[in-house]
């Protein structure tokens, strides 16, 4: 959908970990939120390839370990 007008309560500049957290918090609070990021993919190193995926893998490994050793 292309539009020539925009109506947002807030705009976040940058889709890295801080921008992502801010946008999520504001959206959960009911604010119409936009994220502007200049990269080809939305999100910084932490969100796409760094600590967030690492934490997900570590958690999955812990769950698997607990299931196997219950």
PyMOL Python script that loads the backbone (N, CA, C, O; Angstrom):
from pymol import cmd

cmd.read_pdbstr("""\
ATOM      1  N   UNK A   1       0.848  -1.185   0.000  1.00  0.00           N
ATOM      2  CA  UNK A   1       0.000   0.000   0.000  1.00  0.00           C
ATOM      3  C   UNK A   1       0.880   1.230   0.000  1.00  0.00           C
ATOM      4  O   UNK A   1       1.677   1.419   0.919  1.00  0.00           O
ATOM      5  N   UNK A   2       0.753   2.055  -0.998  1.00  0.00           N
ATOM      6  CA  UNK A   2       1.514   3.288  -1.080  1.00  0.00           C
ATOM      7  C   UNK A   2       0.627   4.447  -0.659  1.00  0.00           C
ATOM      8  O   UNK A   2      -0.531   4.547  -1.066  1.00  0.00           O
ATOM      9  N   UNK A   3       1.190   5.312   0.157  1.00  0.00           N
ATOM     10  CA  UNK A   3       0.433   6.473   0.617  1.00  0.00           C
ATOM     11  C   UNK A   3       1.356   7.679   0.631  1.00  0.00           C
ATOM     12  O   UNK A   3       2.565   7.549   0.823  1.00  0.00           O
ATOM     13  N   UNK A   4       0.783   8.835   0.431  1.00  0.00           N
ATOM     14  CA  UNK A   4       1.570  10.068   0.464  1.00  0.00           C
ATOM     15  C   UNK A   4       1.520  10.744   1.820  1.00  0.00           C
ATOM     16  O   UNK A   4       2.173  11.768   2.025  1.00  0.00           O
ATOM     17  N   UNK A   5       0.760  10.193   2.743  1.00  0.00           N
ATOM     18  CA  UNK A   5       0.696  10.774   4.080  1.00  0.00           C
ATOM     19  C   UNK A   5       0.955   9.690   5.110  1.00  0.00           C
ATOM     20  O   UNK A   5       0.654   8.516   4.892  1.00  0.00           O
ATOM     21  N   UNK A   6       1.511  10.101   6.219  1.00  0.00           N
ATOM     22  CA  UNK A   6       1.860   9.173   7.287  1.00  0.00           C
ATOM     23  C   UNK A   6       1.290   9.697   8.588  1.00  0.00           C
ATOM     24  O   UNK A   6       1.260  10.905   8.823  1.00  0.00           O
ATOM     25  N   UNK A   7       0.842   8.795   9.421  1.00  0.00           N
ATOM     26  CA  UNK A   7       0.264   9.171  10.707  1.00  0.00           C
ATOM     27  C   UNK A   7       0.799   8.224  11.769  1.00  0.00           C
ATOM     28  O   UNK A   7       0.271   7.127  11.951  1.00  0.00           O
ATOM     29  N   UNK A   8       1.843   8.642  12.468  1.00  0.00           N
ATOM     30  CA  UNK A   8       2.457   7.839  13.516  1.00  0.00           C
ATOM     31  C   UNK A   8       2.505   8.647  14.806  1.00  0.00           C
ATOM     32  O   UNK A   8       2.631   9.871  14.786  1.00  0.00           O
ATOM     33  N   UNK A   9       2.405   7.946  15.913  1.00  0.00           N
ATOM     34  CA  UNK A   9       2.580   8.590  17.203  1.00  0.00           C
ATOM     35  C   UNK A   9       4.059   8.802  17.497  1.00  0.00           C
ATOM     36  O   UNK A   9       4.443   9.777  18.143  1.00  0.00           O
ATOM     37  N   UNK A  10       4.882   7.874  17.014  1.00  0.00           N
ATOM     38  CA  UNK A  10       6.320   7.954  17.264  1.00  0.00           C
ATOM     39  C   UNK A  10       7.089   7.284  16.140  1.00  0.00           C
ATOM     40  O   UNK A  10       6.592   6.361  15.496  1.00  0.00           O
ATOM     41  N   UNK A  11       8.299   7.754  15.910  1.00  0.00           N
ATOM     42  CA  UNK A  11       9.178   7.171  14.908  1.00  0.00           C
ATOM     43  C   UNK A  11      10.510   6.862  15.571  1.00  0.00           C
ATOM     44  O   UNK A  11      11.090   7.714  16.244  1.00  0.00           O
ATOM     45  N   UNK A  12      10.990   5.642  15.378  1.00  0.00           N
ATOM     46  CA  UNK A  12      12.264   5.203  15.940  1.00  0.00           C
ATOM     47  C   UNK A  12      13.298   5.224  14.825  1.00  0.00           C
ATOM     48  O   UNK A  12      13.059   4.675  13.749  1.00  0.00           O
ATOM     49  N   UNK A  13      14.427   5.843  15.065  1.00  0.00           N
ATOM     50  CA  UNK A  13      15.517   5.864  14.093  1.00  0.00           C
ATOM     51  C   UNK A  13      16.516   4.784  14.451  1.00  0.00           C
ATOM     52  O   UNK A  13      17.193   4.874  15.475  1.00  0.00           O
ATOM     53  N   UNK A  14      16.612   3.766  13.617  1.00  0.00           N
ATOM     54  CA  UNK A  14      17.546   2.660  13.828  1.00  0.00           C
ATOM     55  C   UNK A  14      16.834   1.427  14.336  1.00  0.00           C
ATOM     56  O   UNK A  14      16.062   1.480  15.293  1.00  0.00           O
ATOM     57  N   UNK A  15      17.107   0.316  13.677  1.00  0.00           N
ATOM     58  CA  UNK A  15      16.449  -0.932  14.034  1.00  0.00           C
ATOM     59  C   UNK A  15      17.345  -1.899  14.778  1.00  0.00           C
ATOM     60  O   UNK A  15      17.123  -3.109  14.735  1.00  0.00           O
ATOM     61  N   UNK A  16      18.355  -1.381  15.461  1.00  0.00           N
ATOM     62  CA  UNK A  16      19.210  -2.239  16.273  1.00  0.00           C
ATOM     63  C   UNK A  16      18.507  -2.659  17.551  1.00  0.00           C
ATOM     64  O   UNK A  16      17.290  -2.513  17.672  1.00  0.00           O
ATOM     65  N   UNK A  17      19.259  -3.172  18.491  1.00  0.00           N
ATOM     66  CA  UNK A  17      18.634  -3.704  19.711  1.00  0.00           C
ATOM     67  C   UNK A  17      17.880  -2.635  20.495  1.00  0.00           C
ATOM     68  O   UNK A  17      16.792  -2.905  21.005  1.00  0.00           O
ATOM     69  N   UNK A  18      18.425  -1.448  20.601  1.00  0.00           N
ATOM     70  CA  UNK A  18      17.732  -0.376  21.343  1.00  0.00           C
ATOM     71  C   UNK A  18      16.496   0.102  20.585  1.00  0.00           C
ATOM     72  O   UNK A  18      15.439   0.306  21.182  1.00  0.00           O
ATOM     73  N   UNK A  19      16.627   0.281  19.277  1.00  0.00           N
ATOM     74  CA  UNK A  19      15.489   0.707  18.469  1.00  0.00           C
ATOM     75  C   UNK A  19      14.376  -0.320  18.479  1.00  0.00           C
ATOM     76  O   UNK A  19      13.198   0.021  18.587  1.00  0.00           O
ATOM     77  N   UNK A  20      14.766  -1.591  18.364  1.00  0.00           N
ATOM     78  CA  UNK A  20      13.787  -2.681  18.399  1.00  0.00           C
ATOM     79  C   UNK A  20      13.047  -2.694  19.734  1.00  0.00           C
ATOM     80  O   UNK A  20      11.821  -2.798  19.764  1.00  0.00           O
ATOM     81  N   UNK A  21      13.783  -2.590  20.827  1.00  0.00           N
ATOM     82  CA  UNK A  21      13.165  -2.607  22.161  1.00  0.00           C
ATOM     83  C   UNK A  21      12.230  -1.417  22.346  1.00  0.00           C
ATOM     84  O   UNK A  21      11.130  -1.560  22.880  1.00  0.00           O
ATOM     85  N   UNK A  22      12.671  -0.251  21.904  1.00  0.00           N
ATOM     86  CA  UNK A  22      11.831   0.943  22.034  1.00  0.00           C
ATOM     87  C   UNK A  22      10.554   0.813  21.211  1.00  0.00           C
ATOM     88  O   UNK A  22       9.462   1.106  21.698  1.00  0.00           O
ATOM     89  N   UNK A  23      10.696   0.376  19.970  1.00  0.00           N
ATOM     90  CA  UNK A  23       9.522   0.244  19.097  1.00  0.00           C
ATOM     91  C   UNK A  23       8.539  -0.782  19.650  1.00  0.00           C
ATOM     92  O   UNK A  23       7.328  -0.561  19.632  1.00  0.00           O
ATOM     93  N   UNK A  24       9.050  -1.882  20.131  1.00  0.00           N
ATOM     94  CA  UNK A  24       8.179  -2.925  20.675  1.00  0.00           C
ATOM     95  C   UNK A  24       7.428  -2.419  21.913  1.00  0.00           C
ATOM     96  O   UNK A  24       6.223  -2.629  22.049  1.00  0.00           O
ATOM     97  N   UNK A  25       8.153  -1.757  22.803  1.00  0.00           N
ATOM     98  CA  UNK A  25       7.533  -1.224  24.022  1.00  0.00           C
ATOM     99  C   UNK A  25       6.449  -0.201  23.681  1.00  0.00           C
ATOM    100  O   UNK A  25       5.356  -0.238  24.247  1.00  0.00           O
ATOM    101  N   UNK A  26       6.751   0.708  22.760  1.00  0.00           N
ATOM    102  CA  UNK A  26       5.779   1.736  22.385  1.00  0.00           C
ATOM    103  C   UNK A  26       4.562   1.124  21.688  1.00  0.00           C
ATOM    104  O   UNK A  26       3.429   1.522  21.959  1.00  0.00           O
ATOM    105  N   UNK A  27       4.790   0.161  20.795  1.00  0.00           N
ATOM    106  CA  UNK A  27       3.680  -0.486  20.098  1.00  0.00           C
ATOM    107  C   UNK A  27       2.803  -1.262  21.070  1.00  0.00           C
ATOM    108  O   UNK A  27       1.577  -1.238  20.959  1.00  0.00           O
ATOM    109  N   UNK A  28       3.431  -1.953  22.030  1.00  0.00           N
ATOM    110  CA  UNK A  28       2.647  -2.668  23.041  1.00  0.00           C
ATOM    111  C   UNK A  28       1.841  -1.710  23.898  1.00  0.00           C
ATOM    112  O   UNK A  28       0.805  -2.083  24.448  1.00  0.00           O
ATOM    113  N   UNK A  29       2.315  -0.473  24.015  1.00  0.00           N
ATOM    114  CA  UNK A  29       1.591   0.548  24.757  1.00  0.00           C
ATOM    115  C   UNK A  29       0.487   1.206  23.948  1.00  0.00           C
ATOM    116  O   UNK A  29      -0.181   2.124  24.424  1.00  0.00           O
ATOM    117  N   UNK A  30       0.298   0.731  22.718  1.00  0.00           N
ATOM    118  CA  UNK A  30      -0.805   1.235  21.914  1.00  0.00           C
ATOM    119  C   UNK A  30      -0.461   2.373  20.973  1.00  0.00           C
ATOM    120  O   UNK A  30      -1.348   2.925  20.323  1.00  0.00           O
ATOM    121  N   UNK A  31       0.821   2.737  20.888  1.00  0.00           N
ATOM    122  CA  UNK A  31       1.209   3.822  20.003  1.00  0.00           C
ATOM    123  C   UNK A  31       1.495   3.286  18.608  1.00  0.00           C
ATOM    124  O   UNK A  31       2.104   2.228  18.449  1.00  0.00           O
ATOM    125  N   UNK A  32       1.050   4.023  17.607  1.00  0.00           N
ATOM    126  CA  UNK A  32       1.342   3.672  16.220  1.00  0.00           C
ATOM    127  C   UNK A  32       2.799   4.066  15.961  1.00  0.00           C
ATOM    128  O   UNK A  32       3.145   5.247  15.959  1.00  0.00           O
ATOM    129  N   UNK A  33       3.644   3.056  15.744  1.00  0.00           N
ATOM    130  CA  UNK A  33       5.089   3.252  15.745  1.00  0.00           C
ATOM    131  C   UNK A  33       5.702   2.843  14.412  1.00  0.00           C
ATOM    132  O   UNK A  33       5.317   1.832  13.825  1.00  0.00           O
ATOM    133  N   UNK A  34       6.657   3.635  13.942  1.00  0.00           N
ATOM    134  CA  UNK A  34       7.411   3.314  12.733  1.00  0.00           C
ATOM    135  C   UNK A  34       8.885   3.222  13.094  1.00  0.00           C
ATOM    136  O   UNK A  34       9.367   3.920  13.986  1.00  0.00           O
ATOM    137  N   UNK A  35       9.599   2.341  12.380  1.00  0.00           N
ATOM    138  CA  UNK A  35      11.046   2.219  12.551  1.00  0.00           C
ATOM    139  C   UNK A  35      11.693   2.562  11.219  1.00  0.00           C
ATOM    140  O   UNK A  35      11.320   2.021  10.178  1.00  0.00           O
ATOM    141  N   UNK A  36      12.661   3.461  11.260  1.00  0.00           N
ATOM    142  CA  UNK A  36      13.408   3.839  10.063  1.00  0.00           C
ATOM    143  C   UNK A  36      14.834   3.365  10.247  1.00  0.00           C
ATOM    144  O   UNK A  36      15.506   3.718  11.216  1.00  0.00           O
ATOM    145  N   UNK A  37      15.287   2.551   9.288  1.00  0.00           N
ATOM    146  CA  UNK A  37      16.647   2.021   9.344  1.00  0.00           C
ATOM    147  C   UNK A  37      17.221   2.080   7.941  1.00  0.00           C
ATOM    148  O   UNK A  37      16.541   1.729   6.977  1.00  0.00           O
ATOM    149  N   UNK A  38      18.448   2.512   7.817  1.00  0.00           N
ATOM    150  CA  UNK A  38      19.056   2.678   6.503  1.00  0.00           C
ATOM    151  C   UNK A  38      19.679   1.429   5.930  1.00  0.00           C
ATOM    152  O   UNK A  38      20.113   1.426   4.778  1.00  0.00           O
ATOM    153  N   UNK A  39      19.733   0.365   6.713  1.00  0.00           N
ATOM    154  CA  UNK A  39      20.367  -0.857   6.236  1.00  0.00           C
ATOM    155  C   UNK A  39      19.485  -1.622   5.276  1.00  0.00           C
ATOM    156  O   UNK A  39      18.283  -1.375   5.181  1.00  0.00           O
ATOM    157  N   UNK A  40      20.101  -2.564   4.561  1.00  0.00           N
ATOM    158  CA  UNK A  40      19.338  -3.405   3.650  1.00  0.00           C
ATOM    159  C   UNK A  40      18.342  -4.267   4.411  1.00  0.00           C
ATOM    160  O   UNK A  40      17.239  -4.523   3.927  1.00  0.00           O
ATOM    161  N   UNK A  41      18.728  -4.715   5.603  1.00  0.00           N
ATOM    162  CA  UNK A  41      17.857  -5.506   6.461  1.00  0.00           C
ATOM    163  C   UNK A  41      17.600  -4.711   7.727  1.00  0.00           C
ATOM    164  O   UNK A  41      18.502  -4.072   8.269  1.00  0.00           O
ATOM    165  N   UNK A  42      16.363  -4.756   8.192  1.00  0.00           N
ATOM    166  CA  UNK A  42      16.033  -4.057   9.418  1.00  0.00           C
ATOM    167  C   UNK A  42      16.687  -4.760  10.592  1.00  0.00           C
ATOM    168  O   UNK A  42      16.563  -5.977  10.734  1.00  0.00           O
ATOM    169  N   UNK A  43      17.357  -4.035  11.408  1.00  0.00           N
ATOM    170  CA  UNK A  43      18.005  -4.617  12.577  1.00  0.00           C
ATOM    171  C   UNK A  43      19.507  -4.550  12.462  1.00  0.00           C
ATOM    172  O   UNK A  43      20.071  -4.621  11.370  1.00  0.00           O
ATOM    173  N   UNK A  44      20.135  -4.415  13.583  1.00  0.00           N
ATOM    174  CA  UNK A  44      21.582  -4.350  13.617  1.00  0.00           C
ATOM    175  C   UNK A  44      22.194  -5.720  13.820  1.00  0.00           C
ATOM    176  O   UNK A  44      21.509  -6.740  13.740  1.00  0.00           O
ATOM    177  N   UNK A  45      23.472  -5.731  14.079  1.00  0.00           N
ATOM    178  CA  UNK A  45      24.213  -6.973  14.268  1.00  0.00           C
ATOM    179  C   UNK A  45      23.608  -7.818  15.382  1.00  0.00           C
ATOM    180  O   UNK A  45      23.468  -9.032  15.228  1.00  0.00           O
ATOM    181  N   UNK A  46      23.251  -7.202  16.488  1.00  0.00           N
ATOM    182  CA  UNK A  46      22.736  -7.946  17.644  1.00  0.00           C
ATOM    183  C   UNK A  46      21.442  -8.683  17.301  1.00  0.00           C
ATOM    184  O   UNK A  46      21.285  -9.853  17.653  1.00  0.00           O
ATOM    185  N   UNK A  47      20.533  -8.022  16.631  1.00  0.00           N
ATOM    186  CA  UNK A  47      19.237  -8.620  16.315  1.00  0.00           C
ATOM    187  C   UNK A  47      19.365  -9.729  15.270  1.00  0.00           C
ATOM    188  O   UNK A  47      18.749 -10.784  15.421  1.00  0.00           O
ATOM    189  N   UNK A  48      20.142  -9.513  14.229  1.00  0.00           N
ATOM    190  CA  UNK A  48      20.172 -10.445  13.101  1.00  0.00           C
ATOM    191  C   UNK A  48      21.202 -11.556  13.234  1.00  0.00           C
ATOM    192  O   UNK A  48      20.917 -12.697  12.871  1.00  0.00           O
ATOM    193  N   UNK A  49      22.390 -11.256  13.745  1.00  0.00           N
ATOM    194  CA  UNK A  49      23.465 -12.240  13.704  1.00  0.00           C
ATOM    195  C   UNK A  49      24.233 -12.362  15.017  1.00  0.00           C
ATOM    196  O   UNK A  49      25.134 -13.194  15.121  1.00  0.00           O
ATOM    197  N   UNK A  50      23.904 -11.567  16.002  1.00  0.00           N
ATOM    198  CA  UNK A  50      24.697 -11.538  17.222  1.00  0.00           C
ATOM    199  C   UNK A  50      24.014 -12.154  18.420  1.00  0.00           C
ATOM    200  O   UNK A  50      23.687 -13.341  18.420  1.00  0.00           O
ATOM    201  N   UNK A  51      23.800 -11.346  19.441  1.00  0.00           N
ATOM    202  CA  UNK A  51      23.375 -11.869  20.738  1.00  0.00           C
ATOM    203  C   UNK A  51      21.968 -12.458  20.739  1.00  0.00           C
ATOM    204  O   UNK A  51      21.725 -13.426  21.460  1.00  0.00           O
ATOM    205  N   UNK A  52      21.035 -11.918  19.966  1.00  0.00           N
ATOM    206  CA  UNK A  52      19.666 -12.454  19.973  1.00  0.00           C
ATOM    207  C   UNK A  52      19.621 -13.886  19.434  1.00  0.00           C
ATOM    208  O   UNK A  52      19.069 -14.756  20.108  1.00  0.00           O
ATOM    209  N   UNK A  53      20.173 -14.171  18.257  1.00  0.00           N
ATOM    210  CA  UNK A  53      20.182 -15.566  17.791  1.00  0.00           C
ATOM    211  C   UNK A  53      20.987 -16.476  18.710  1.00  0.00           C
ATOM    212  O   UNK A  53      20.624 -17.635  18.907  1.00  0.00           O
ATOM    213  N   UNK A  54      22.064 -15.968  19.264  1.00  0.00           N
ATOM    214  CA  UNK A  54      22.881 -16.769  20.185  1.00  0.00           C
ATOM    215  C   UNK A  54      22.077 -17.156  21.414  1.00  0.00           C
ATOM    216  O   UNK A  54      22.121 -18.307  21.847  1.00  0.00           O
ATOM    217  N   UNK A  55      21.346 -16.211  21.975  1.00  0.00           N
ATOM    218  CA  UNK A  55      20.523 -16.502  23.147  1.00  0.00           C
ATOM    219  C   UNK A  55      19.446 -17.538  22.815  1.00  0.00           C
ATOM    220  O   UNK A  55      19.153 -18.415  23.628  1.00  0.00           O
ATOM    221  N   UNK A  56      18.866 -17.437  21.631  1.00  0.00           N
ATOM    222  CA  UNK A  56      17.842 -18.406  21.230  1.00  0.00           C
ATOM    223  C   UNK A  56      18.444 -19.804  21.104  1.00  0.00           C
ATOM    224  O   UNK A  56      17.835 -20.780  21.542  1.00  0.00           O
ATOM    225  N   UNK A  57      19.635 -19.909  20.511  1.00  0.00           N
ATOM    226  CA  UNK A  57      20.293 -21.212  20.382  1.00  0.00           C
ATOM    227  C   UNK A  57      20.687 -21.786  21.739  1.00  0.00           C
ATOM    228  O   UNK A  57      20.516 -22.981  21.983  1.00  0.00           O
ATOM    229  N   UNK A  58      21.209 -20.943  22.614  1.00  0.00           N
ATOM    230  CA  UNK A  58      21.594 -21.412  23.946  1.00  0.00           C
ATOM    231  C   UNK A  58      20.377 -21.898  24.723  1.00  0.00           C
ATOM    232  O   UNK A  58      20.455 -22.912  25.417  1.00  0.00           O
ATOM    233  N   UNK A  59      19.262 -21.197  24.619  1.00  0.00           N
ATOM    234  CA  UNK A  59      18.052 -21.610  25.312  1.00  0.00           C
ATOM    235  C   UNK A  59      17.553 -22.943  24.763  1.00  0.00           C
ATOM    236  O   UNK A  59      17.167 -23.830  25.525  1.00  0.00           O
ATOM    237  N   UNK A  60      17.562 -23.082  23.423  1.00  0.00           N
ATOM    238  CA  UNK A  60      17.114 -24.335  22.811  1.00  0.00           C
ATOM    239  C   UNK A  60      18.006 -25.495  23.259  1.00  0.00           C
ATOM    240  O   UNK A  60      17.513 -26.594  23.515  1.00  0.00           O
ATOM    241  N   UNK A  61      19.307 -25.254  23.353  1.00  0.00           N
ATOM    242  CA  UNK A  61      20.232 -26.297  23.812  1.00  0.00           C
ATOM    243  C   UNK A  61      19.954 -26.672  25.263  1.00  0.00           C
ATOM    244  O   UNK A  61      20.021 -27.846  25.627  1.00  0.00           O
ATOM    245  N   UNK A  62      19.644 -25.684  26.086  1.00  0.00           N
ATOM    246  CA  UNK A  62      19.333 -25.963  27.490  1.00  0.00           C
ATOM    247  C   UNK A  62      18.049 -26.787  27.611  1.00  0.00           C
ATOM    248  O   UNK A  62      17.995 -27.733  28.398  1.00  0.00           O
ATOM    249  N   UNK A  63      17.032 -26.441  26.849  1.00  0.00           N
ATOM    250  CA  UNK A  63      15.771 -27.184  26.874  1.00  0.00           C
ATOM    251  C   UNK A  63      16.011 -28.621  26.421  1.00  0.00           C
ATOM    252  O   UNK A  63      15.499 -29.557  27.035  1.00  0.00           O
ATOM    253  N   UNK A  64      16.782 -28.802  25.356  1.00  0.00           N
ATOM    254  CA  UNK A  64      17.102 -30.147  24.865  1.00  0.00           C
ATOM    255  C   UNK A  64      17.847 -30.940  25.936  1.00  0.00           C
ATOM    256  O   UNK A  64      17.537 -32.105  26.182  1.00  0.00           O
ATOM    257  N   UNK A  65      18.820 -30.310  26.563  1.00  0.00           N
ATOM    258  CA  UNK A  65      19.597 -30.985  27.626  1.00  0.00           C
ATOM    259  C   UNK A  65      18.680 -31.400  28.771  1.00  0.00           C
ATOM    260  O   UNK A  65      18.761 -32.532  29.248  1.00  0.00           O
ATOM    261  N   UNK A  66      17.820 -30.509  29.209  1.00  0.00           N
ATOM    262  CA  UNK A  66      16.908 -30.829  30.309  1.00  0.00           C
ATOM    263  C   UNK A  66      15.952 -31.953  29.921  1.00  0.00           C
ATOM    264  O   UNK A  66      15.658 -32.823  30.741  1.00  0.00           O
ATOM    265  N   UNK A  67      15.465 -31.946  28.682  1.00  0.00           N
ATOM    266  CA  UNK A  67      14.559 -33.006  28.236  1.00  0.00           C
ATOM    267  C   UNK A  67      15.253 -34.360  28.196  1.00  0.00           C
ATOM    268  O   UNK A  67      14.643 -35.381  28.513  1.00  0.00           O
ATOM    269  N   UNK A  68      16.506 -34.375  27.815  1.00  0.00           N
ATOM    270  CA  UNK A  68      17.245 -35.626  27.726  1.00  0.00           C
ATOM    271  C   UNK A  68      17.659 -36.162  29.087  1.00  0.00           C
ATOM    272  O   UNK A  68      17.835 -37.370  29.249  1.00  0.00           O
ATOM    273  N   UNK A  69      17.815 -35.282  30.063  1.00  0.00           N
ATOM    274  CA  UNK A  69      18.315 -35.694  31.368  1.00  0.00           C
ATOM    275  C   UNK A  69      17.261 -35.560  32.483  1.00  0.00           C
ATOM    276  O   UNK A  69      17.613 -35.458  33.658  1.00  0.00           O
ATOM    277  N   UNK A  70      16.025 -35.559  32.128  1.00  0.00           N
ATOM    278  CA  UNK A  70      14.944 -35.400  33.119  1.00  0.00           C
ATOM    279  C   UNK A  70      14.794 -36.618  33.950  1.00  0.00           C
ATOM    280  O   UNK A  70      13.936 -36.662  34.832  1.00  0.00           O
TER     281      UNK A  70
END
""", "prot")
cmd.dss("prot")
cmd.show_as("cartoon", "prot")
cmd.util.cbc("prot")
cmd.orient("prot")
